[in-house]
Amino acid sequence: ATQMLESMTNNPRPTRAEASDVANAVLDGADCVMLSGETAKGSYPREAVTMMAQVCREAESAAYIKAVASDMTLSLPHPLSINDSVAKSVVDAATAHDAKLIITLTSSGASARLISKFRPRCPIMVVARDAHIGAASNLNRGCIPFFYPVEKPADGLDVEARFEFAMQIAKKLGLAQEGDTAIFAYGWQTGVASLANFKMVTVGTEFQQSIAVASEGLAALCDFTLPESFAVGAVRAPGKATHEAMQAASQDVPTILLHQAMLDIYSEPAKRRGTGIICTIGPKTKSVEMITELRKCGLNVVRMNFSHGSYEYHGEVIANARKSFEEEPLDGRLLAIALDTKGPEIRTGMTTDGGNVELKKGGTITVTVDPQFKDACSSELVYMDYANLPKVIAVDGIIFVDDGLLGLKVLAIDVAAGTLTCEVLNAGLLGSKKGCNLPEVDVDLPALSEKDKADLAFGVEQNVDMIFASFIRKAQDVRDVRARLVECDPVIGQRIRIISKIENHEGMRNFDEILAETDGVMVARGDLGIEIPSEKVFLAQKMMIAKCNMAGKPVICATQMLESMTNNPRPTRAEASDVANAVLDGADCVMLSGETAKGSYPREAVTMMAQVCREAESAIFHKAVASDMLTVAKYPLGSSDSVAAAVVEAATNADAKLIVTLTATGTSARLIAKHRPRCPIFVLASDSHVGAALHLHRGCFPFHYPYDRTDGDDDERFAYALKMIKVIGLACVGDLLVLAHGWQSGTSSLNSFKLVRLA
């Protein structure tokens, strides 16, 4: 206020300084600007008001909404009040999805004030029963208040009528048009200063279900009054933990440096682990009893390596895994099954006597692609099963054999004879059927060999949950895998998730196109660590994990994570740190290979991996994660993605114990997991295979809904979920939960959530 457009008391135009002053007041965050003499006694009151309005509109358009939201996120105390949590989520979703309007109902003005606090980019239409309360909302940035002239009914149930009133006015005044997105924000009880409900709608569509009343079954399990459990603006005392993910003191600081400085080795980790653990099952661990033991230690996904073993063997593993779950469901979390393909790999032939052949450093050896020598490998000649090898490699190129233990440098090439003359770069033993790598060479092997095609058909027949597709080099490879799966069975083949293993330079160069096509990614550090220098593997890992996080697709970190535990009961310090840093980088899952397939300490390896994951998850700086996701998001987001982000915001800010979501396709759970909530996501899936595959996503606890679905059964399913949650101890009476779902059951939608207390 004061002298904002002072010169317009006597002039029809302001000075440049005055116009800038008004604009900077708006950019600084002022809710209102005031004219004094300009309208009280000036000669140009209409012009002054018009100019003030025009400058405000320009300044509001120039506000950097992402920075405002990021600053708010980093500066907020934790936990927020319930009302504040929902208000912030409403605004974040409106911004992310480019909503045209937020509509809120108010008796006290509280909901409008709270939403305005978080500075939405779209207008806030305020429908007030009291004209004076509504008028006072003009003090809050973005609020457009209207008076609702109908008396409150005796039962107080007029939420839908008031929203319908608001929609009619919005369309009439041009605040929203048919097809625009609008967000409804309201409380459970009329006349009570509460804000606990959120719903995203499309203007012009009719309400498909009641938005105010819960069924008796669900109501009996929830406390909808939502008393404030924290004072607005209260800051948690340092070191006092109030939810499962500990390191609480380190969360309430503004910077990553301070966060790391406050990490405490004496702080208890999270009780529940959100990172998935994938275990390769071998002869030592394939029994029903052993799989059950590994599940108790932390196993979530059973992996079968199809580079080895017969169909009879793998069929036995699948049957035993399912029998383990049937006989001992433990807490009821689903168990997933993954098939890892052999892929287009290159291998040596058999040695002459089947044993090892010694190669000496500096010696010369001939590499041939002639199949007549496939069983005649020696210290002078080695067969490799890639016919085009002489055509794709160049002189001075390097061939690594047996996980890089042997290196061969190409000295000369005879394409006609199909041979290479090579120098042995280091001494070592050459065994039979060893893998070969060609760094920085684009091999022209097909994405799927005949064996791979047969293996995928077996996977479809066995109804596995996911495929780990080896040596994916380009997007077409992923499409080829999907086409083969669908060819085998259109329904199962479309449902199975494809995880692309990135293992060479070509896959790295084409990573963005692969990521766009695939369901998820595995950072397969075994072959990748041979193809690229070891000192660069961490760069590839961080890049791929970050891009997967931004895309909301699961990413697995694999190979030699606890390698020493193949033969030892404890890992090296570097291995434990490696697992922790994979989690801190953002990996959704971590994987054990030889440690559980052939190792002497499989239970200890899984237990150690689970413990490290819990500690690492507790040490994640969630404010920075939320801020980064907000900063890199490409607006507008899809409606379901926007609501998922809002769900996580509300859960994090209100310190919710659990997010509960219903799913038929897995979409809602995947979207919520993308935004990295600090609390677990309880997923109730109609399809057990869809649910099991959600172990790929950080934080998801998938369970199966065992009853037939009916239209409008959301409340029944939520009631089933809440009963299960209480039985297995994921939450207790009085804990705050977020219930997230869509309007229409059976469709990939997520547009509603509510905050409740478990009763």
N, C-alpha and C positions, 0 to 999 in steps of 0.2 A: 504494500500500500504506500500511497503518498507520492505525488509528483511523477507518476508513471508516464502520463501523457500531458504533462503540465502545459506545454505550449499550445495544446488544442483547446485550451480555455478561450483563446482568441484567434486560433488559426485552424483551418480545415485539415491540415496535415501535421503529423508529428515530426520532430527532429529524428535524424537517424539514430542518435544515441538513445532517445526515448523508445523507439521501436525495438532496438537491441536490448534495452533494459527489460522490457516486457518479455521478450523471447528468452532471455537468460533466466528470468525468474521462473518461467515454465520449465526450462531445461534443468534448473537447480532443483526442481521438485515441488514448486508451489502448487497448492490445490486451487487457490483462487487468486485473482488480481483485482485491485480496487481502484475505482475512479473517485476522485473527491470533487474539487472545484470544477473539473472538466464537465461534470453533469449537474452539479449543484447550481452553478452560476454562469457556466460557459456559454459561448455563442454557438457551439457546434456539438451539442450532446449526442445527437444521433451518429454523427461522423466519428466521435470519440469511441462510442461503444462498438461501432462497426469495425473500426481500426483495431481496437483491442481484441475483438473476436478473431479477426483475420490473422493477426500476429500469433495468437494462441494456437490456432489450427496449424499454422506452419511450424511452430516450435514443437508441438506435440508430434507432428509427423517426423521431425528430425531427431527425436529422442532415440537413443540406442537401447532398444528394449532388451537385447541380450545382456548388455552390460548392467543395466538396472537390475534385471533378474539375478544375474550372477552375484552382484554386490549384496543384494538382499539375502541370497542363500548363504553367503559366507559370513554375513554379519548377524544372522539370526541366532538367538539363544536356542538351546536344545534341552528338553523337548518343548515344542510349541504347545499351546492349548489346542484342544480338539477343533474348535471353531477356526482358529488361525490356520491349522493344518489343511482343512478343507478349502478355506478361502485361497490359500496359496496354490493348491492343486487346481482349483477352478481357473485361476488366472493363467497358470502355466499351460493347461490344456487349451484354453482359448487362444493363447498366443501361438502355440505349436501347430494347431489345426487351422489357424486363420479364421476363427469364429467371428461372425458379424456382430454378435450380441451376447451379453450375459444378462439373464433375467433372474432377479432374486425377489423373494417375498419377505416382507418385514413388518413386524409390529412395533419394534423398538428402534429400528435403524441400524442395529448391530451388524447384521449380515452385509449391508451395503458398505458400512465403514470398513469392515474387515477386507472385503474384496477390493475396495478402492486402495487400501493400504499397499497392495502388491502390484499396483499400476498396470492393469490390463491395457492392451492397445485398443481393444474394442470398447464401445460404450457399455455401461451398466444400467440396465433398465430396472428401476426400483418401484415395486408395487407396494404401496403402504396403506394400511387401514386408517391411519391417523394422518390427516393432511399436514399437520404441523411437523410431525416426525419426518414425513416425506420431504417437505420443503427444506428442512434442515440438512437433508442429504446433499443439497446443492453445494455445501461446504466441501464435499469430498470429490476429488478429481475423478472425472469420468461418469459420475452419477447423473442419471436423467430420471427424476422422480415423478411418479404418477399416483393419484389418489384412487383407491378402490372403493367405489361408492356403495357396495352391497354390504349389509350387516352380516356379521359372523353368525353362521348357523349354530344351532344348539349343540350339535355333535362336533363342531369345529372342523369338519372334513370338507373343506372347500379348496384344497390345494390345486386340484386340476382346474377348477372354475377360474381361479385367479390367474393361473398360467395361460388359460385360453383367452381371458380378458387382455393379458399383456401381449399375446401374439397378435391379436386383432389390431391393437393400437400400433404395434411395431410395424405391421404390414401397411397400415393406413398412413403412417408418417414416413414410411420409407426407411425405417431403421433396419429392416430385414425383408428379404423377398423370398418367394417360393424357391426351395432348394438350398437356401443358405443354412449354415450350421449355427445353432444357438445352444447355449448351455444354461440349464436350470440349476439353481442352487437354493436349497431350502432346508428347514429343520424338520425333525420328527413331529414336534408339537407346536401347534399354532399358539401364539401368545407367549412363547418362551424364547428367550434370546439364545437361540442355538442355530448352528449351521453344520449339519452332519451328512447331507445328501447331495449328490452330484448326478446329473444326467445330461448326456449330449444328445440333441435331437436335430432333425432336419425340418426346417420350416415348411409347413404344408402337409406333413404327415400326421395322421391321427394317432392318439395315444393307443398303444397296443396292450397296455396293462395298467393297473392302478399304480400310481407313483407315490401314494401316501400310506397305504395300508399293507402290512405284512400278514401272511397267513398265521393262524393260531399256532401251528406246529413250529414255525420259525420264531414267532414272537415269544414262545415259551423258553427259548434258548438264548434270547438276546435281551439286553437292557437298553432300550431305545432312548432313555432319558439323558444319557451321556453327561453326567455331572462333570464339571471341570476338575481334572485331577492335578493340574498345574496352573499356577498363576501366570497370566499373560506376561511374558518378558522375563520370567524366572530363569535363572541360570543354574544348572546342576552343579553341585559342589564338586570340585576336582577330585577325581578318583572314585566317586560314588557311582557304581554301575547299576543301571535300572533295567537293562534287558540283556538278552543272552550274549550278544556280541559285546565283548568287554573292551579293554583299552579305552574306557569311557572318557577318562581325563584328556586323552589325546584328540578326542573328536571335537571338543569345544574351543578350538583355536582357529585363527584366520589363515594360517599358512602351512604348507607342507613341511617346511623346515621345523616349525614349532611342533607340529604333529609328531614328527620323527623324534624330536628331542624329548617328548613326553611319553614315548613308548616305555612300558614297564615290564620287565621280565617276571615280576611277581603277580602280575594281573592274570586272573583266570581267563582262559580262552572261551570262545562261544561253545555252548553246550551242543548245538546242532551244526553239523557240517553242511555247507551248501555246495561245495565243489564235488563233482562226480568222480568216482574212482572206477577205472576200467582195469580189469585183470585178465591177462591172457591165461587160458586154462590149458594145462598140459597133462601128461600121463599121471604126474604126482598129485594133481589137484582136481581130477575130473570126477571123482566119486561124489555121490549125493551128500555124504557126510562132510567131505572137505569143502564143497561149494557152500554148504550151510555155515561152516566155520568161517570161511572168508566173508560171507555176508554179515556175520556177526561182527567181524573186524572192520567192515566198511565197504565191501564190494557192492557196486551198483550195476555194473555192466559186465557181462561175460563176453570175452573176446575169443574168437576162434581164428587161428592163423592158417589160412588155406594154402600157404606155401608148403605146409607139411600136413600129413595125415590123410586118411581115407574118408569117404563119405560115411562109412560105418562108424568110424571113430568120432567124427564131428556130430553125427546123429545121436550118438550116445551122450556126448557132452550136452547137447540141447535137451534131450530127454531128462538127464540128471538135473540140469539147472531148473527145469520146470517142476520136476518132482520135489526138489529142495524147497521151492516156494510153496508148493501145495502142502507138503508135510509140516513145514515150519515157516509160516508167513511172517514170523517175528512181529514187527509193528504194522505189517500190512503194506509197506512200501513195495511197489512193483519191482521186478527184476528184469533188466533188459538183456537182449542177446544180439551180439554184433558179429557179422561175417567180414573178415579182412581178406580181400582178394590177393592173389599172387601178383597180378598186374604184369605189365610188359617189361619184365626184368631180363637181364642178361646173365647167364651162368656159364661156368666152365664145365667141361666134361668130367668123366671119371678118370682117375689115375689108373695106370696099368694094373697095379695089384690092389687097388682100393685103399691104399694107405697114403701117407703124406710124402711129398716130393720136396727135397731141399733145393732152394734156389739161392745162388750166391750173388752178392752185390757186385755190379759191374759186368756180370755175365750176359750173354746174348741168348734170347729165346725166340722161337717162332710161334706166332699166334695164327691159327688157322680157323676158317669157318666151314671147312669141309666136314660133313657129318661122318665120313668114314673113320675119322680120328676121335670121335666123341668118347670112346672108351680107351684111349691110348695116350692120355696126358702124361708127360714126363718132364725132366729138367731141361729138355731141349725143345719140346713141343707142347703147346697147350691149345685145346679146342675151346672156342666160345660160340654159343648158339645164336649169334646174330649175323645173318647172312650178309647184310649190307654194311657191316663194320668197316671193311676196307674203303668203302665209298664215302662214309660220313666223317671219318676221322682224318686228321692231317698229320704230316711229319712234325715231330716235336710234341704231338699230343700225348696226354697221359691216360693210362688205363689203371684204375685202382681195383684190386682184387681182394676178396675176403674182408669186407668192412674196412678197406684201406690199409690192411696189414702188409700188402705187397703193392709196389708201384712199378709199372712198366712204361718206359718212354719209347715212343714210336720213332724208329730210325729210318725205316724204308717201308714202302707199300707196294704190293703187287696185286692190283685189282683183279687181273685175269686169273691169277692162281688162287686168289682169295686168302692171301697171307700178309702178315705184318712182321717185320723184323724189329725186335724190341730190346732195349737195354733194361736189365733188372736194377732198379734204383735202390733196393734195400734187401738184405738177406731175410729169408723167412721160409716157412713151410707151406707148400701148396697142397690143399686137400681136394676132394671131389665135390662137384656141384656147388662151387663157391660163387657168390654174387660178384658182378663186375659193374663198375661205374665209369662213365665217360664225362668228366667235368666239362661244362660249357659246350657240349656237343648235343645238337638237336637230333635225337634218334627218331626214325620213321616207323617204329614198331606200332602196330594197331593198339588202340586203347584197351581192347578186349581180345585176348587170345581165345582159342577154342576151349581151353581149360576154364578160363574166366567165365565164359558164357555158360558152360555146364555148371560151374560153381554157383553162379547167380540163380540159375534155374533151381538148384538144390535149396538155396536160401529162401526163395519164394515158396517152394513146396513145404519147407519147414516153418514158414511164417515168421522169419526173423524180424527184428525191429529196425535194424540199421545195417548199412553196408559201409565198410571202410574201404574206399576205392583207391588202390595203390597207383603211384606214379601218374597222377593226373597232371597233364601238361597244358591243357587248353580247355575252353568251355565246351567244345564239341565232345571231348572225352566224357564229361559229365552227362551230356545229352545221350551219348551212346549207352552209358550204364543204365540210365532211366528207361531208354527205349527197350533194352533187353529185359529189364524187370517187368515192364508193362506187357511186353510180348508174352511173358510167362503167365501173368495174371493181371488183368487191367486194374483190379481193385487193390490187391495186395501190393502189386508193383508200384502203384502210385503212392501208396501210404508209406512204404519203407523209406527211411531217411538216408540220404547219400552224403557221406562225409568224405571230402576229397583230401587225399594225402599229398602234401606238397613235398617233393623229394629231390628236385633238381632245378637247374638254372631255368629251363624252359617254363616250368611251373611257376617259378618266382617272377619271371618276366611277364607272364600272362595272369598273374594273381588276381588282378581286378576283374577280369572277365570270368575267371573261374568262380570268384566269390559271388558274382551276380547270379550265377547259374546253380551253384551247389546249395545244399541244405546246411552244410557246416564244413569245417576245415580241421585237418590234423596237421600240426607242426611235427612232421615225421623226421626227427633230428638224426636218425641213423644214416640213411642214404644221403640226406641233405648235408650232414656234417662231413661227408666225403666229397660231395659235389662242389661245395663251397668251402673256403678256408674256415677252420675251426673258430678263429677269432671273430668271424663274421656271423656265426650261427645265432648269437644272441640278438643281433640286429634283425635278422630275418624273423626270429621268434617274436620280438617286440612289435615289429611292423605288422605281421600277420594277425597277432592277437588284437592290436589296436583297431585294425580295419574290420575285423570280425565284430568287435565290440560296437563299433559305430554302426555297422550294418544290422546288428541284433541277431547275428548268426553264431551258433556255438563253435567253440574252438578248443581243441584237445592238444595238450603238450605231451609228447611221448618220446620214449627211447632213453635208456640209461639214466633214468631218474634216481633210482636207488640200486644201481647196478651192483655195488659191492655186497648188497644184502642177498645176492644169489648164493654166496658162500659164507656170509657173516651175519650175526644176529643184530648188528647195529650198522647204520649207514655212516659214510664219511660226513664231515661237517659240510663239505662242498655240496654233497648230494641233498642234504636236508635244506640247505640254503637254496639250491636249485628248485626244489619243489615249492618252497615258500615264495620265491621270486616269480615262478610261473603263475601262482595264485595272485600275487600282487600286480603282475602285469595285466591280469584280467582273464586268464584261462578259465573256461567253464569246467573242464575235466582234466585230470592227470591220469597217466596210464603206466601200468607195470607190464613188462614183457617177460624176460627170462626169470625175473624175481619170483613170479608165481607159476610160470610154465614149467620150470625145471629146477628152481632154487631149493635150497635146504631150509629156508625160513620164510615160507609164503605168508603165514599168519602174522609174523612179526613185521614183514614188509608192508602189508596192508594196514596194520595197526599204526605203524610209524607214519605212513603217508597220510592217514586220516588225522593223526595228531598234529602234524605239521600244517595241514590244510586249515584246521580249526584255529591254530595260532595266527596263521597268515590272514585269514578272513577277518579276525578281530583287529588286525593292525591296518586294515584298509582305511584310508582317509575318505570317508563317504562324502563329505562336503566337496572335496576336490573332484571326485567322480561325478557327482551331480552337476557341478559347475561345468566340467568338461563336456559332458553329454549335452548340456544346454547350449554351450558355445558352438559345438560342431554340428548340431542338428540342422538339417536342411528344411526350412519352412516353405510351405505349410506341410506339417505331418499329416498322415492319414488319420481319420477320426479315431480308430481303435488304438493307434500308436499314441495319440494325444492323451486319450483316457488312461492308457497304461502308465504313461509318465506321471499323470495326475495321481493315480493310485499309489505309486511309489513315493511321490512327494508327500502325500497325506500320511502314509504309513511311517515314513522316516521322521517327519516333523512331529507327529503325534506320539512317537515311540510305540507304535503298534507292535503287538507280540507276533502277529501272523497276518498274512494276506491269504484269503481263501478265494479261489476262482473255480468256476465250472467250465468244462470244455468238452467238445465233441471232436474237434480237429487239432487241438493243441495250440491254436493261435493265441488265445488270450494268455496262456501261461508263458509262451515264448516272448510275447511283447512285454509282459510285466518283468520277466527275467532280464530282458535287454536293458532295462533302466536300473538294474542292480539295487534292489531293496536290501536293507540291512537285516530285515527279518525274513524267515522262511516263507515260501509260497506253497501253501497246501493246495494241490491240484486234484480235483475230483473228475476223473475222465470216464466218459461213457464207453470208450473202447480201450481195453487193457493194453493193446499194442501201441496206440497213440500215447497213452499215459506213460508206458515204460520208456519210450523214446525221449520223454521229457527229462530223463536223467542227464541228457546231454547239456541241459541249460542250468547255469549256476543258480542255486537256491531253490530249485523245484523239488518238492516232495510229492511224487505222483501216487495216487491211490485209485482203485477201480470202483465205480458205482455199479453194483451187481444187479440192479433191477432194470426192467424194461422202461424205456423212456416214454413219456406222455407229453402232450402239448401243455405248456404252462406249468411245468413241474420244478421250476427253479427253487421255490421255497422248500419243497420236499427234499431236493438234493442238498441245499444248504443245511437243512436240519440234519440230514444224514452226516454231512461233513462235520458239523459242530459236535454231534454226539461222538463221532470217532476221535476228534481232536481232544475231547475231554478224557476219553478212555485211554488213549496212548500217551497223554500228558504233554501234548504240544502247546497247550494253553490251559489256564486255570480260570475258574469263575472270577469275574472282575477284570480279566485281561481285555485290552482293547484289540479288536480285530477289524480288518477291512474286507468287506465282501464285494467282489467284483464279478460282473457278468454282462451279458448282452440282452437286448430286447427280445430277440428271437432265438429260441433254443434250436440247436442243430445248424446254425449258420456261423460263419467266421466273423463274429462281431463282438465288440467290447465297448459299451457306451455308458455303463452305470456302475457306481459303487456307493457303498454306505459304510459309515463307521458305527460299530456296535460294541457293547461290552458283553462278554460271555456270561450268561446267567446260569 
